[in-house]
Amino acid sequence: MTTAGDIFLARQPILDRNQSIVAYELLFRSGQQNFAQIENELNATASVIISLFNEMGVQSVLGNERGFINVSGGFLMSDMIELLPTNQIVIELLETIEITPMILERCRKLKQHGFSLALDDFVLMNEQNQDLLPIVDVIKVDLLQLSPDELTKTVHKLRAYPAKLLAEKVESREQFEHCMQIGFHFFQGYYFAKPVILTGKRAEPSTIALFKLLSLVLDDASGEDLEGAIKGDSNLTYNLLKLVNSVGSGASQKIDSLAKAIILIGRRQLQRWLQLLLYTINDKGQTSNPLMLLAATRAKMLEILCRCMNNQDTAMQDRAFITGSFSLLDTLLSMPMVDVMAQLSMHEEVKLALIERTGLLGQLLTLVESLEKGDFEAVAEKLNTLPGLDAAMLNEAQMAAIRWVSSLTETNA
């Protein structure tokens, strides 16, 4: 259920050339309006941004990363913008701002205060934006408005300025590779979460071992069988012990044996760590890759939302966590989701949610995916069809998931 006072937040990751998350663009929605529709209303804009940070906290929203926030000319000129934290917020200048001498002077003063500036939706150099180019720290180039040849020429011209270049709306691996080749520094878009299906592709041996171990856990195999399966893969052993020794284990001392690890964390937690390990097993155990962070955030959000709807059904909460954590396996393995599911003994409700987005779990997954994309109309529509859920619960689930994933990555850094 949604009301006129609801505030929604979408975080869209910004990646560097190593495909590590370095920042997020923060998109807001207040009441029944999209943030873009109220950009000229100074008080409404300020209210949304300030109340969001007051209610959720900068640390909860961003962790240790930076946040890009779109601002209109009116908000740029107001004193309220100086309430934002200079060390974490990048002021993103909308392309609709009329660049006057007063605006240019304001940008210079904000930089003196310690703010970083980004120019949004750059396409072509013109009289409006030319004076801003030497001032801003980041230039966001809109890929959808330029052909590959035009993009290359534009990047060549922009190299004359000190700003870093950010390719926005990157939606395919081909676009990403082209932007890498011509010299972009940062990338924004969900290309990293979209599967590139390769017919007949077989999973890596380490991934197959992990699948087998997951099947043993799901089938309630003995501790000896689990330990034997883990010991059969040295990389899996290392990664599992590393994750077990993280904040999630709840242990006061380091765990140095597989038998102790399995006993202390229990089957339920072991299953969850294995699900997340799927995203790190071929990435040197690192938990900073965007695919793993996205899957982990989805998993925790779905679990919490499911708990809000049915507080007693822990089995359903587990299936919700599995749905979120497995929702990107087709991308990870470059295989159709139906083929991935054929290799695991999964609950039918989870399979339907992942393959068809049907059932309660499918609806919750669609809700979370819509929030990720900043499709706030779809979020509001979906909330109105899910009994027992409201915007406040969604926000609380999102913040709790972000904090959980942040603690996970900090411990394993």
N, C-alpha and C positions, 0 to 999 in steps of 0.2 A: 504494500500500500504506500502511496506517495502523497505528500501534501505540498502546499505552496512554499513552506519554509525549508524544504529539504535542500541539502547541499551535497553534491556528488563530486568526487575527485577521480580523475583518470591520470595515471602516470605512464607516459610513453618513453621507453628507454632510449638513450643516446649512447652509441657505442664508438669506441676508438678503432684504430686500424688493426688492433689485436682482437677485436670483437669482445672487449670487456666493457661493461657498463661504467660510464664516467659521469653521467648526469641523467635527469629525467625532465621532460617537458610536462608541466602540470596544467591540466585542463580542468576547468570548473563548470559546474552547473548549479544555479540557484533557483529554487521554486520551480515553476513550469517553463522557465526560459533557459536557453542555452547561453553560455557566457559570451559568445560572440554577438548575441543579439542585444546585450545590455552594455556593450563596450563604451558607448557614448554617455552612459549615465554614471557620473563620477561616484556618487554615493553608493550606488548598487555594486559597482566594481570593487570599491574599497571594502565594502561590507563583506562581500564574498571572500576576498583574499584574506583579510585580517581575521575574520571569524574562523576561517578554516585553520589558519595557523594557531589561533588561540585555543580552538577546540581539540585539534589533533596533534599539534606540536610539530615544529620543524624537524626535530630528530626522528619522530615517528614517520613522517611523510618521506623524508629524504635519506635517513641514515647518515652516512658519511659522504654522500654524493651531492652534486649541485642540482639546483632546480631552475629551469627556464620558465618564466611567467610572461604571458602576453600582456602588454599594457597599451592603452589608448593614449592619445595626446593629452587629454584632460587629466588622467591619472598620473602621467609622466610629470606634468607641471605642478601637481599638488604636493604638499608637504607630507601627505600620508605615505607616499612611496618610501620615505626614509625610515619608516617603521620596519621595513623588511630587513632581514639579516644580510649584510653586505658580503659576508664570507661564503654564503651558500646560494644566494639568489642571483641569477642572470636575468637582467631586464631585457625582454624581447620586444623590440619596437615593431608594431604592426605596420604593414605596408600601406595602410590607409592614413597614416599620420602625415600631415602636411609639414614638410621640412622647412621651417622658417628660421631666421637668425636666432629667435628666442628659443626654439627647440634645440638647435645646435649648441647654444650656450648652456642650456639645461643639461644636455648630455655630457658636456665637458665637466660641469660641476658634480654630477653624479659619479663620474669616474674619479674625480678628486676625493669624493667621499668613500671610495673603495668598491663601488659597484662595477660589475662587468656588463657590457652591452652586446646584444645580438640583433642583427637586422633580419627580420622575418620575410619569407617568401620572395627572395630576390630572384628576378628573371633577367632583366636587361638593365644596363647602366643608363641612367637618365639624369635630367637636371634635379629631380626630386631626391634621388638617393646618392648622387655623386659626392656631395659634401659630407655625407655620413660615413662613407667607406673608410677614410683614414682614422675615424674615431672609434668605430665598433671593434669588439674583440672577436666576434664570430659573425660570419655571413652565412645565412641558411639559404641554400639554393633549391628552388622548387623543381624537381626532376620532371614532374608531369607537364610542365609548360615548355620544355626544351627537347629538341631532338638530340641524339647522341653527338652529332657534329656541332650543333649549337652549344651544347653543354661543354664540349672540349674547348671551344673558342672562348666561352665565358670564363672558364677556369683560368685560361691563359691570361686574360685581361686582369682578373682579380689577384693574380700573383704579385701584382705591383703594390698591393696593400698589405699591411702587417697582420690583418685579421686571419684567423683560422677558418677553413671552409667546412661547412656541414651540409651533407646531402640529405635532404628531407624527402619523405614519401618514397623511400627505397622499398620496393615491393617484390623484387626478384633477385636471385643470386647473380644473374647476368648484370643487372644494374649495379649491384654492389661491386662486382669485380671490375666493371668499367670505371666506376668512381674511384676505386682504389688505384687503378692504373694511371688516371689523369691527375691524381694528387690530392683528393679530399682527405681531411683529417678526421672528421666525425661523420656518423651515419645514423639516420633516424627512420624507422619503419619496421614492419614485422616480417621482413624477408627472412630473418634468422629462424622464425617459427613456422615457416611454410615448407611442407615436405616437397622434396624433389624425388618423385617416385621413379625407382629404377627397377624395371621388370626383371624378376629372377634374382634379385639381390639376396645374398645370404648374410646373416648377422655375423659379426666378428666372433672368434672363439671365446673371448672373455665375456662377451654379451650372452652367448649361448650358455656358458657356465652359470651366469647370473640368473638367466631364465630358469635353468634347471633347479637352482637353489631356491628361487622363489616358489617354484612348483612344490618342492619338498615342504616349505613352510606352510603353504596353503593347504597341503594334504596332511598337515600335523605329523610330520615325520619325527623320528626320535632325535634326541640331542646328538647322539653318536653319528647318525647319518648326516645331520646338518654340519657337524664339525668336519667330517670326512669330505663333504662336498666343498666346503670353504677351503680346506687345506690343499685341495687339488689345484687351486689357482693362486699363485703367490701374489699377483697384483690385486686380486679380490681380497685376500687376507689382509694385505697392507691397508687398502682403502677402508675395509670394514672396521679394523681396529682403530683407524684414525677417526672415523665418524663416531664410533662407540665412545671414544674418549672425549667427545664434544659435549656441549651443554645438554644435549638431549639425553645422555645416558643417566644423568642424575647421580653419578658415582663420585665419591669424595677422593678416590685414588685412581691412579692410572691402571687401566686393564691391559694385561700383557699376555693373556691366553684366550683362545677362542672359546673354550669351554666356559670360562668365567664370564666372558662377554655375553654369550648366549643366555646364561642363567640370570645375569644381572639385569639385562635390558628387557628380557622376556620376548615371547614370540611376536607380540603385536608391534613392539618397537622395532624388532629386527626386520620384520616385513616392511615397515615404512622406510627404514634406512636403505634396504635393498632396492626399493622402488626409486629412491633418489640417486642411488649409486649408478643406476642405469645411465644417468646423464653425465657422470664423471669418470666412469671406468676407462674410457678412451681419451680422457682429458687430464691425465696425470693426477687424478684425484682432486682437482681444483673445484671449489664450489662457487667460483665467481663468474662462470660462463652464463650468458643470458638465458639459454634454454633451461638450464637447471633452476635458475632463480625463478623463472616464469612458472615452471611446472610445480615447484615447491610452494610458491605463493598460491597458485590455483588449488593445490591439494589442501592446504590449511584453511583457505577460505571456504571451500566446499564442506569440509568437516565442520567448521563453526556454524555455517548457515544451516546445515542439516541438524545440528544440535539445537539451534534456535527453533526449528520446526518440530522436532521430536526429541525431547531431552533424554528420553529413556532408552532409545534404540541405539546402543553402541555399535551393533553390527552394521546398521545403516550408516553411521558416521564413518566406520572403517571403509565401507564401500565408496563413500563420498571422497575420502582421502585418496583411495586408489584411483578413482575416476580422474581427479585432478592431476595426480602425479603421472598417470599414463596417457594423458591427453595429448602429449607431444611426442609419443613414441614413433609415430609414423614419420615425423620430421627427423628424429634421431637416427632411425634405421633406414630411412629412404624407402620405406615399404608401405603399401596400403594398410590402413588400420585393420581391415578385416583379416589380412594375412598375419599381422602381428598378434591379434587376438587368438588366432588358430594355434599359436605356439604356447599359449598359457591357458591353464584351467581357471577361468574367471567366472564370477557370478553373471548370470544372464542379464541382470539389470545394468551391470557395469558395461558389458559388451554393447548393449543397445544404446547406452548413453554415449559411448565413445564412437561408435560407428554411425549411428543415426541421429544422435542428440535427442532421443526420446525418453519418456519416463521422467520422474522427479529429478534424478541425477543429471539427465540430459538437459532439463530446464535450468538447473542450477549452473551447469557448465556454460550454457549459452548466456546466462545472466552475467557471469564473471567475464566471459570473453567480450561481451558488449561493453562492459565497464572499461576493460583494457583499451579498447579502441576509441573510447570517448564518445560512443554512440548513446548519449544520455536518454534520448527518446525511447530507444529499445530497452534500456535499463528500467525506465519508469513503467513501460508497458509490461515487461516481464514481472516486475515486482507486484503489479496489480493482479497478476494471475497466480501468485504463490501465497497461499494463506499462511498467516503467522509471521511473514517477513515484512519489514519496512525499511525505509532509507537509513534510519539510525542503526539498525542491526547490520545492514550492509556495510556502512562506514566502520562500525566497530570490528566487524569480521576482517575487513581490508586492513585496518591498522594493526590488529592482532597478528595477522598473517605476515605483514611487512616486518613487524618486530621479531617474530619467530624466525623468519628467513635471515634477517640481519644478524641475530645472535648466532645462528648456524654458521654463516659465512665468516663472522668475526672470529669465532672459536677455531675454525679450520684455516684461517689465513696463514 
